[in-house]
Amino acid sequence: MKFLYPLAKRFIAGHDFDSAIPVISKLITDGYDITIDYLGEISKTDVDCNKALKQYADIIEYYASVNYPLDISIKPTQLGLLLNKDRCYARLSDIVHRAYLHGMTVRLDMEDSSVTQGTIDLAIKLRKQFPNIGIALQSNLHRTEKDLSLMMDKEISVRLVKGAYKEHITKAYQDKFLGENTIHDIFVKNALRLLSNRCRSYQYLKNDLTPIPAIGTHDEELINDILSYLNRFIVGHDNVKKNDLFIEMLYGIRRDLSSSLLKQGYCVRIYVPFGEDWLPYTLRRLREFKNLKFIISNIVKEVVSVK
C-alpha cells in the first residue's frame, strides 16, 4: 500500500516526528493554532502503549523547549483503554501532567461508541487534578446531549464534531431517517449550548490552561451558521470575543476556508497527524470523503479561491 503514501501526505505532516516538525512550524508561522495527533489506535500490547507515551512526552519536551503552548489530541485506546483501564489512566495522567507543567492542553479524541463511556470516565477522572484536559463529543450520537451537559457541569472543555464512525441507528442519528431535523440542526443546537455556556462561565474559562471549546468541521454552511450566533453573542456580551471558540480543521482539508477564517480574526486550529501508522488514517479519510470526491472538490475550491 506504499503507493498511497503520496496521497497520504495530503493528510499527514510526516511519517515521524522529525519529518512533521517543519510542516507544523510553517502552520504556526502562518498564524494557526495546532493540535498534534500521533497516529495510532487500539494498541494491542503494553509495549505499543508505552511507545505512544514516550512519543507524546517527546512532543511536549520539544515544544516546551521552543516555548510553544501546544494542544495534543490523544485516542485513549492508543494508550491501552481496551487493555487495562488503570494503566491507561496512569499513562494519560503522565501526559496531561507534563502538558500542564508547560502550559499545554490535552484533548481526548472520541472513537467509536463502544469506548464513549470509557473515554468520558477518563476525562472526568483527569479533570479532578488537571484543568488542561478536554474531550471530543460526536454530535450524531443519541447520548451526546446528556454527555454535553455532564461535561459542562464538570467544566471539561468540549470539541464538538459530527462523528466519523459508522454507527447503528439505535446509537446514532442518520440523516435519511431524520426528515427536517437533520444532523446539521443537531450540531448547531449543541454548538449553541457550548457558546451559551462559554458566556455564562467566562470567569472560570479565563484560566489559560482550560481548553477553549471547539467545533471540528469542514462544512462551510455549518461553520457560517454557528459563527453568525457567535457574532451575536459578541454584540450582547462585552467579555465575549472571536477567540472564545476554536474552529478546528484537519490538516490538508479546506485550506482556503481555514485561511479565510484566520484572516477574519477567528481562532483556527489545525489538527495535524503524523506517524508510521498513516495507512488506517488515510483510508478512513478516503472512506469519509466518498472515494476522493470530497478531496477533488475541495482541491478545486482551493484553486478557484486562490485565483
Kinemage of the C-alpha trace (Angstrom):
@kinemage 1
@onewidth
@group {chain A} dominant
@subgroup {mainchain}
@vectorlist {calphas} color= white
{ca met a 1} P 0.000 0.000 0.000
{ca lys a 2} L 3.043 2.284 -0.211
{ca phe a 3} L 1.649 3.703 -3.447
{ca leu a 4} L -0.915 5.526 -1.279
{ca tyr a 5} L 1.740 7.436 0.677
{ca pro a 6} L 1.939 10.374 -1.774
{ca leu a 7} L -1.827 10.747 -1.333
{ca ala a 8} L -1.491 10.292 2.439
{ca lys a 9} L 0.869 13.289 2.543
{ca arg a 10} L -2.205 15.396 1.805
{ca phe a 11} L -3.464 14.446 5.275
{ca ile a 12} L -0.393 13.780 7.439
{ca ala a 13} L 2.542 16.007 8.341
{ca gly a 14} L 5.151 13.258 8.226
{ca his a 15} L 5.953 9.616 8.839
{ca asp a 16} L 7.701 10.513 12.098
{ca phe a 17} L 8.011 13.491 14.437
{ca asp a 18} L 11.202 14.845 12.888
{ca ser a 19} L 9.616 14.970 9.442
{ca ala a 20} L 6.474 16.589 10.851
{ca ile a 21} L 8.214 19.446 12.680
{ca pro a 22} L 8.865 21.643 9.586
{ca val a 23} L 5.228 21.291 8.465
{ca ile a 24} L 3.970 22.207 11.919
{ca ser a 25} L 6.403 25.128 12.155
{ca lys a 26} L 5.080 26.532 8.872
{ca leu a 27} L 1.485 26.331 10.113
{ca ile a 28} L 2.446 28.091 13.348
{ca thr a 29} L 4.268 30.812 11.387
{ca asp a 30} L 1.136 31.268 9.267
{ca gly a 31} L -0.814 32.017 12.450
{ca tyr a 32} L -2.660 28.778 13.111
{ca asp a 33} L -3.067 27.080 16.438
{ca ile a 34} L -2.031 23.446 16.380
{ca thr a 35} L -3.189 20.197 17.892
{ca ile a 36} L -0.919 17.211 17.254
{ca asp a 37} L -2.099 13.638 16.851
{ca tyr a 38} L 0.461 10.832 16.948
{ca leu a 39} L -1.253 8.297 14.703
{ca gly a 40} L -2.299 5.010 16.202
{ca glu a 41} L -5.260 3.484 17.992
{ca ile a 42} L -6.383 0.227 19.599
{ca ser a 43} L -2.905 -0.690 20.805
{ca lys a 44} L -2.575 -4.445 21.215
{ca thr a 45} L 0.271 -4.555 23.761
{ca asp a 46} L 1.681 -2.528 26.633
{ca val a 47} L 4.823 -2.092 24.542
{ca asp a 48} L 2.767 -0.217 21.917
{ca cys a 49} L 1.139 1.877 24.637
{ca asn a 50} L 4.447 2.812 26.208
{ca lys a 51} L 5.878 3.696 22.800
{ca ala a 52} L 2.998 6.148 22.347
{ca leu a 53} L 3.559 7.519 25.855
{ca lys a 54} L 7.208 8.204 25.081
{ca gln a 55} L 6.331 9.879 21.784
{ca tyr a 56} L 3.887 12.247 23.467
{ca ala a 57} L 6.457 13.008 26.159
{ca asp a 58} L 8.997 13.849 23.439
{ca ile a 59} L 6.469 16.115 21.705
{ca ile a 60} L 5.811 18.018 24.920
{ca glu a 61} L 9.510 18.326 25.676
{ca tyr a 62} L 10.273 19.665 22.198
{ca tyr a 63} L 7.545 22.324 22.173
{ca ala a 64} L 8.368 23.310 25.741
{ca ser a 65} L 11.931 23.975 24.544
{ca val a 66} L 10.643 26.374 21.872
{ca asn a 67} L 8.054 27.866 24.242
{ca tyr a 68} L 5.010 26.992 22.136
{ca pro a 69} L 1.739 26.302 24.049
{ca leu a 70} L 0.785 23.182 22.137
{ca asp a 71} L -2.508 21.264 22.214
{ca ile a 72} L -2.358 17.471 21.978
{ca ser a 73} L -5.068 15.093 20.759
{ca ile a 74} L -4.968 11.529 22.064
{ca lys a 75} L -7.046 8.427 21.352
{ca pro a 76} L -7.380 6.562 24.665
{ca thr a 77} L -7.225 3.135 23.004
{ca gln a 78} L -3.713 4.056 21.839
{ca leu a 79} L -2.700 4.202 25.489
{ca gly a 80} L -4.443 0.974 26.456
{ca leu a 81} L -8.108 1.715 27.225
{ca leu a 82} L -9.093 -1.694 25.872
{ca leu a 83} L -6.197 -3.473 27.599
{ca asn a 84} L -6.212 -2.140 31.147
{ca lys a 85} L -8.115 0.975 32.221
{ca asp a 86} L -5.894 1.679 35.228
{ca arg a 87} L -2.672 1.579 33.220
{ca cys a 88} L -4.337 3.671 30.500
{ca tyr a 89} L -5.242 6.291 33.107
{ca ala a 90} L -1.715 6.256 34.512
{ca arg a 91} L -0.229 6.934 31.067
{ca leu a 92} L -2.739 9.681 30.322
{ca ser a 93} L -2.166 11.250 33.718
{ca asp a 94} L 1.572 11.313 32.992
{ca ile a 95} L 0.996 13.104 29.667
{ca val a 96} L -1.574 15.579 30.974
{ca his a 97} L 0.629 16.407 33.960
{ca arg a 98} L 3.646 17.040 31.728
{ca ala a 99} L 1.497 19.245 29.484
{ca tyr a 100} L 0.122 21.123 32.487
{ca leu a 101} L 3.604 21.946 33.738
{ca his a 102} L 4.420 23.556 30.394
{ca gly a 103} L 1.138 25.419 29.872
{ca met a 104} L -0.174 22.998 27.259
{ca thr a 105} L -3.611 21.451 26.828
{ca val a 106} L -4.710 17.898 26.030
{ca arg a 107} L -7.942 16.691 24.457
{ca leu a 108} L -9.176 13.108 24.353
{ca asp a 109} L -10.293 12.173 20.864
{ca met a 110} L -13.568 10.284 20.663
{ca glu a 111} L -13.512 6.920 18.941
{ca asp a 112} L -16.453 4.641 18.139
{ca ser a 113} L -19.386 4.326 20.541
{ca ser a 114} L -18.011 1.183 22.192
{ca val a 115} L -15.490 3.346 24.093
{ca thr a 116} L -17.531 6.536 24.531
{ca gln a 117} L -18.290 5.927 28.203
{ca gly a 118} L -14.741 4.823 28.950
{ca thr a 119} L -13.364 7.986 27.367
{ca ile a 120} L -15.774 10.192 29.314
{ca asp a 121} L -14.867 8.420 32.559
{ca leu a 122} L -11.184 9.109 31.895
{ca ala a 123} L -11.836 12.793 31.212
{ca ile a 124} L -13.825 13.216 34.430
{ca lys a 125} L -11.158 11.468 36.499
{ca leu a 126} L -8.361 13.527 34.934
{ca arg a 127} L -10.276 16.797 35.404
{ca lys a 128} L -10.211 16.287 39.177
{ca gln a 129} L -6.477 17.020 39.053
{ca phe a 130} L -5.856 18.887 35.821
{ca pro a 131} L -7.777 21.831 34.322
{ca asn a 132} L -5.987 21.383 30.972
{ca ile a 133} L -7.965 18.304 29.908
{ca gly a 134} L -10.689 18.388 27.252
{ca ile a 135} L -12.702 15.882 25.249
{ca ala a 136} L -14.302 15.465 21.834
{ca leu a 137} L -18.004 14.624 21.572
{ca gln a 138} L -19.782 13.332 18.474
{ca ser a 139} L -22.951 15.258 17.763
{ca asn a 140} L -24.566 12.414 15.837
{ca leu a 141} L -24.787 10.096 18.871
{ca his a 142} L -28.117 9.937 20.703
{ca arg a 143} L -26.363 10.217 24.052
{ca thr a 144} L -24.404 13.390 23.273
{ca glu a 145} L -26.956 15.876 24.598
{ca lys a 146} L -26.658 14.354 28.081
{ca asp a 147} L -22.892 13.921 27.752
{ca leu a 148} L -22.544 17.577 26.790
{ca ser a 149} L -24.499 18.630 29.895
{ca leu a 150} L -22.252 16.462 32.049
{ca met a 151} L -19.055 17.855 30.525
{ca met a 152} L -20.198 21.435 31.007
{ca asp a 153} L -21.166 20.630 34.601
{ca lys a 154} L -17.710 19.142 35.215
{ca glu a 155} L -16.043 22.139 33.497
{ca ile a 156} L -14.458 19.923 30.854
{ca ser a 157} L -13.891 21.675 27.541
{ca val a 158} L -15.562 20.076 24.514
{ca arg a 159} L -14.615 19.802 20.867
{ca leu a 160} L -17.876 19.122 19.038
{ca val a 161} L -17.642 17.013 15.869
{ca lys a 162} L -20.246 15.371 13.664
{ca gly a 163} L -18.929 11.841 14.171
{ca ala a 164} L -16.821 9.914 11.680
{ca tyr a 165} L -17.609 6.352 12.745
{ca lys a 166} L -20.340 4.236 11.217
{ca glu a 167} L -22.849 3.575 13.989
{ca his a 168} L -26.110 1.657 14.254
{ca ile a 169} L -29.332 3.668 14.058
{ca thr a 170} L -30.056 2.731 17.687
{ca lys a 171} L -26.940 4.670 18.740
{ca ala a 172} L -26.599 7.489 16.231
{ca tyr a 173} L -28.813 9.799 14.215
{ca gln a 174} L -28.977 9.104 10.486
{ca asp a 175} L -29.868 11.983 8.158
{ca lys a 176} L -32.044 9.801 5.934
{ca phe a 177} L -34.312 8.984 8.888
{ca leu a 178} L -34.450 12.438 10.464
{ca gly a 179} L -36.597 14.336 7.982
{ca glu a 180} L -36.262 18.057 8.610
{ca asn a 181} L -34.416 17.563 11.911
{ca thr a 182} L -31.019 16.956 10.321
{ca ile a 183} L -27.629 16.235 11.834
{ca his a 184} L -26.766 19.795 10.762
{ca asp a 185} L -29.502 21.134 13.045
{ca ile a 186} L -28.468 18.888 15.920
{ca phe a 187} L -24.861 20.045 15.587
{ca val a 188} L -25.889 23.722 15.607
{ca lys a 189} L -28.072 23.157 18.673
{ca asn a 190} L -25.215 21.547 20.585
{ca ala a 191} L -22.741 24.202 19.426
{ca leu a 192} L -25.042 26.956 20.702
{ca arg a 193} L -25.130 25.257 24.087
{ca leu a 194} L -21.328 25.397 24.105
{ca leu a 195} L -21.380 29.096 23.224
{ca ser a 196} L -24.003 29.900 25.852
{ca asn a 197} L -22.025 28.054 28.489
{ca arg a 198} L -18.908 29.934 27.415
{ca cys a 199} L -20.703 33.224 28.073
{ca arg a 200} L -22.061 32.170 31.467
{ca ser a 201} L -18.783 30.573 32.557
{ca tyr a 202} L -16.369 33.159 31.239
{ca gln a 203} L -14.645 33.700 34.563
{ca tyr a 204} L -13.505 30.134 35.122
{ca leu a 205} L -12.670 29.688 31.466
{ca lys a 206} L -10.281 32.645 31.616
{ca asn a 207} L -7.785 30.162 33.068
{ca asp a 208} L -5.345 29.750 30.188
{ca leu a 209} L -4.981 26.042 30.978
{ca thr a 210} L -8.669 25.335 30.426
{ca pro a 211} L -9.022 24.349 26.759
{ca ile a 212} L -11.307 26.677 24.798
{ca pro a 213} L -14.449 24.999 23.377
{ca ala a 214} L -14.179 23.998 19.735
{ca ile a 215} L -16.165 22.868 16.732
{ca gly a 216} L -14.459 20.424 14.410
{ca thr a 217} L -15.886 20.518 10.903
{ca his a 218} L -15.153 21.455 7.284
{ca asp a 219} L -18.818 22.086 6.497
{ca glu a 220} L -18.787 25.729 5.438
{ca glu a 221} L -22.542 26.195 5.811
{ca leu a 222} L -22.421 24.743 9.305
{ca ile a 223} L -19.487 26.968 10.290
{ca asn a 224} L -21.245 30.067 8.971
{ca asp a 225} L -24.438 29.256 10.870
{ca ile a 226} L -22.552 28.817 14.143
{ca leu a 227} L -20.371 31.899 13.673
{ca ser a 228} L -23.450 34.014 12.998
{ca tyr a 229} L -24.595 33.159 16.521
{ca leu a 230} L -21.122 33.742 17.955
{ca asn a 231} L -21.139 37.227 16.460
{ca arg a 232} L -24.493 37.903 18.109
{ca phe a 233} L -23.025 36.830 21.458
{ca ile a 234} L -20.126 39.205 20.885
{ca val a 235} L -22.551 42.115 20.458
{ca gly a 236} L -24.508 41.190 23.592
{ca his a 237} L -21.616 40.332 25.924
{ca asp a 238} L -18.656 42.647 26.444
{ca asn a 239} L -16.387 39.794 27.534
{ca val a 240} L -17.091 37.507 24.564
{ca lys a 241} L -14.578 37.595 21.715
{ca lys a 242} L -13.994 35.821 18.428
{ca asn a 243} L -11.318 33.755 20.121
{ca asp a 244} L -13.809 32.231 22.567
{ca leu a 245} L -14.387 29.373 20.117
{ca phe a 246} L -11.867 27.341 18.153
{ca ile a 247} L -12.697 26.215 14.646
{ca glu a 248} L -10.740 23.004 14.194
{ca met a 249} L -9.986 21.554 10.786
{ca leu a 250} L -7.974 18.553 9.628
{ca tyr a 251} L -4.588 19.170 8.076
{ca gly a 252} L -4.853 19.254 4.283
{ca ile a 253} L -8.612 19.866 4.051
{ca arg a 254} L -10.212 23.174 3.027
{ca arg a 255} L -7.038 25.183 3.346
{ca asp a 256} L -8.807 28.027 1.584
{ca leu a 257} L -11.536 28.106 4.221
{ca ser a 258} L -9.141 27.889 7.168
{ca ser a 259} L -7.086 30.745 5.707
{ca ser a 260} L -10.179 32.898 5.174
{ca leu a 261} L -11.433 32.336 8.723
{ca leu a 262} L -7.995 33.131 10.142
{ca lys a 263} L -7.877 36.406 8.220
{ca gln a 264} L -11.301 37.298 9.651
{ca gly a 265} L -9.863 37.038 13.152
{ca tyr a 266} L -11.283 33.693 14.233
{ca cys a 267} L -9.186 31.140 16.099
{ca val a 268} L -8.420 28.330 13.670
{ca arg a 269} L -6.719 25.227 14.960
{ca ile a 270} L -5.296 22.657 12.572
{ca tyr a 271} L -5.442 19.013 13.619
{ca val a 272} L -2.069 17.681 12.496
{ca pro a 273} L -1.477 13.911 12.471
{ca phe a 274} L 1.853 12.206 11.910
{ca gly a 275} L 3.360 8.763 12.333
{ca glu a 276} L 4.127 5.409 10.816
{ca asp a 277} L 0.538 4.239 11.243
{ca trp a 278} L -0.611 6.511 8.417
{ca leu a 279} L -2.482 3.933 6.334
{ca pro a 280} L -5.580 3.389 8.543
{ca tyr a 281} L -5.928 7.162 8.967
{ca thr a 282} L -5.648 7.745 5.211
{ca leu a 283} L -8.148 5.011 4.379
{ca arg a 284} L -10.614 6.470 6.895
{ca arg a 285} L -10.254 9.878 5.279
{ca leu a 286} L -10.928 8.330 1.870
{ca arg a 287} L -13.970 6.460 3.137
{ca glu a 288} L -15.366 9.603 4.726
{ca phe a 289} L -14.779 11.592 1.565
{ca lys a 290} L -16.525 9.052 -0.681
{ca asn a 291} L -13.690 7.761 -2.822
{ca leu a 292} L -11.854 11.013 -3.475
{ca lys a 293} L -14.943 13.012 -4.479
{ca phe a 294} L -14.625 15.225 -1.420
{ca ile a 295} L -10.884 15.655 -1.830
{ca ile a 296} L -11.093 16.540 -5.510
{ca ser a 297} L -13.931 19.002 -4.948
{ca asn a 298} L -12.003 20.712 -2.162
{ca ile a 299} L -8.804 20.910 -4.195
{ca val a 300} L -10.852 22.600 -6.922
{ca lys a 301} L -12.350 25.003 -4.367
{ca glu a 302} L -8.872 25.855 -3.085
{ca val a 303} L -7.543 26.506 -6.579
{ca val a 304} L -10.532 28.667 -7.523
{ca ser a 305} L -10.231 30.579 -4.234
{ca val a 306} L -6.544 31.307 -4.865
{ca lys a 307} L -7.316 32.623 -8.337
